[in-house]
Amino acid sequence: MGVLHTVLDHLHAGRWTEAHNLIQTDASALGAWLHGIVHIVEGDLEDAEYWYTQANRPFRSRGTLRDELDSLARELANAQDGG
């Protein structure tokens, strides 16, 4: 899960290129969701929708960017706790 935390850090710091390059190394469902979020930040909604589909997440009914980042962070913390 360390990669996903680093990607989140890059996004929060405005380093889209670094976030995108790094997220491509994670093949998990959470990674696919975060990859989609990275594309939302970029403004590439077509690729974002593709990655949401890979993560089995609803794209059209997603929340705001802040909602999505908060939800992902909660799920990431839950996964780390074994839950």
N, C-alpha and C positions, 0 to 999 in steps of 0.2 A: 504493500500500500504506500510505500515511501514515494514512488513515482507520482502517484496521484496528489499527494500533499505538495510535492514540488511543483507540479503543474498548477495547482491552485495558487501557490505562492507567486508563480510567474504571472498568472492572470491578474491577481490583486495588485501586482506591481506594474501592470501595463505592458508586460513583455509577451505579446501575443506570439511572435515567431518562436521564442524559446518554449512556450507552453505547447504550441502545435508540434514542434519537432519532438518533444519529449513524450507527448501523449500517444504518438504513433508507436511507441514501444510497449504499450500496455494493451493486451487482448481481452481483458476482463469486461464484464457487462458494465461495471462502474466506469471503467476506462472508456468504453464506447459512449456512455452518457456524457462523460466529461469532454470527450472529443466533440460531441455535438454542441455542448455549451461553448467550447472554444470557437467553433464556427459561428455561433450566434454572436459572440463578441466581435468577430471579424465582419459580420453582416452577410455571411454566406449561408442563407437559410436553406438552400437546396441541399448542401452537404450536411448541414445541421440535422435536417430531417432524416437523411440517410443514416447518420450515426445514432439518432434516437431510435430508429427502427432496429438497428443492430443491438441496441441496449434493451429492446422491448419496452420502451417508454413512450407515452403519448406525446406527440410533438405539437399537434394543433391545439391541445388543451393545456399546454404547459403553463407554468406561472411566469412571472417576470424573471429577468436575469438574476436579480437578487434572490427571488424565491428558489430558483433552480440551484444556485450556488449554495444556499443555506440547506436545502433538502439533500443535495449531494454530500455536503460536509457531515450532516447528521447520519446518513447511511454509511459513510466511510467510517465514522467513529463507531457506529454500531457494529460494523463488520470487524473492526479491530478488537472490539470487546467480546467478539465471538457470538454476537447476537443476531 
